[in-house]
Amino acid sequence: MTPALAFGTLPWAIITGGLAITLGPAGIHYARLETGRLWTAIAGTTLGAAGLAGIITLNRGLGA
């Protein structure tokens, strides 16, 4: 991956990771009410949290 592509997609990764963490619990709530699929809501929340944690770790590593 080129550095320009990495820095170009960094803001999108932060936004989408935050949205996944924010909207994931709502998906889990509605899935428990049997209006959605629980495994997709849990997978999306987990992947969003992992992605956001990776971006935060990268930012801290570059800033140190």
MARVEXVO-768644 format. One record per residue (C-alpha): residue number from 1; x, y, z. Coordinates in Angstrom, 3 decimals. Layout:
<sites>
+-----+----------+----------+----------+
! num !        x !        y !        z !
+-----+----------+----------+----------+
! NUM !        X !        Y !        Z !
...
+-----+----------+----------+----------+
</sites>
This chain:
<sites>
+-----+----------+----------+----------+
! num !        x !        y !        z !
+-----+----------+----------+----------+
!   1 !    0.000 !    0.000 !    0.000 !
!   2 !    1.369 !    3.385 !   -0.881 !
!   3 !    1.749 !    6.021 !    1.826 !
!   4 !   -0.587 !    8.384 !   -0.044 !
!   5 !   -3.315 !    5.749 !   -0.094 !
!   6 !   -2.800 !    4.958 !    3.590 !
!   7 !   -3.032 !    8.594 !    4.640 !
!   8 !   -5.941 !    9.177 !    2.264 !
!   9 !   -8.007 !    6.399 !    3.788 !
!  10 !   -7.053 !    7.084 !    7.414 !
!  11 !   -9.898 !    9.575 !    8.093 !
!  12 !  -12.429 !    7.159 !    6.594 !
!  13 !  -11.172 !    4.344 !    8.812 !
!  14 !  -11.620 !    6.508 !   11.899 !
!  15 !  -15.157 !    7.521 !   10.890 !
!  16 !  -16.298 !    4.031 !    9.938 !
!  17 !  -14.765 !    2.439 !   13.044 !
!  18 !  -16.570 !    4.919 !   15.264 !
!  19 !  -19.843 !    4.378 !   13.424 !
!  20 !  -19.517 !    0.603 !   13.715 !
!  21 !  -18.982 !    0.878 !   17.445 !
!  22 !  -21.882 !    3.331 !   17.798 !
!  23 !  -24.425 !    1.580 !   15.578 !
!  24 !  -23.372 !   -1.975 !   16.447 !
!  25 !  -25.072 !   -2.083 !   19.850 !
!  26 !  -28.275 !   -0.798 !   18.246 !
!  27 !  -28.081 !   -3.664 !   15.753 !
!  28 !  -27.512 !   -6.121 !   18.568 !
!  29 !  -30.511 !   -4.707 !   20.431 !
!  30 !  -32.825 !   -5.082 !   17.441 !
!  31 !  -31.442 !   -8.524 !   16.644 !
!  32 !  -32.323 !   -9.644 !   20.153 !
!  33 !  -35.876 !   -8.443 !   19.422 !
!  34 !  -35.801 !  -10.805 !   16.402 !
!  35 !  -35.833 !   -8.088 !   13.744 !
!  36 !  -32.297 !   -8.723 !   12.504 !
!  37 !  -29.413 !  -11.140 !   12.535 !
!  38 !  -27.399 !  -11.212 !   15.716 !
!  39 !  -24.183 !  -12.647 !   14.280 !
!  40 !  -23.829 !   -9.861 !   11.683 !
!  41 !  -24.384 !   -7.160 !   14.310 !
!  42 !  -21.816 !   -8.709 !   16.654 !
!  43 !  -19.320 !   -9.256 !   13.828 !
!  44 !  -19.697 !   -5.658 !   12.625 !
!  45 !  -19.256 !   -4.254 !   16.115 !
!  46 !  -16.193 !   -6.417 !   16.762 !
!  47 !  -14.554 !   -5.578 !   13.447 !
!  48 !  -15.288 !   -1.879 !   13.909 !
!  49 !  -13.755 !   -1.909 !   17.376 !
!  50 !  -10.684 !   -3.767 !   16.096 !
!  51 !  -10.269 !   -1.355 !   13.209 !
!  52 !  -10.617 !    1.705 !   15.401 !
!  53 !   -8.186 !    0.261 !   17.950 !
!  54 !   -5.693 !   -0.350 !   15.151 !
!  55 !   -5.973 !    3.233 !   13.923 !
!  56 !   -5.580 !    4.606 !   17.454 !
!  57 !   -2.529 !    2.399 !   18.003 !
!  58 !   -1.037 !    3.569 !   14.710 !
!  59 !   -1.612 !    7.220 !   15.581 !
!  60 !   -0.026 !    6.799 !   18.997 !
!  61 !    2.934 !    4.985 !   17.473 !
!  62 !    3.505 !    7.720 !   14.894 !
!  63 !    3.094 !   10.458 !   17.471 !
!  64 !    5.492 !    8.996 !   20.021 !
+-----+----------+----------+----------+
</sites>
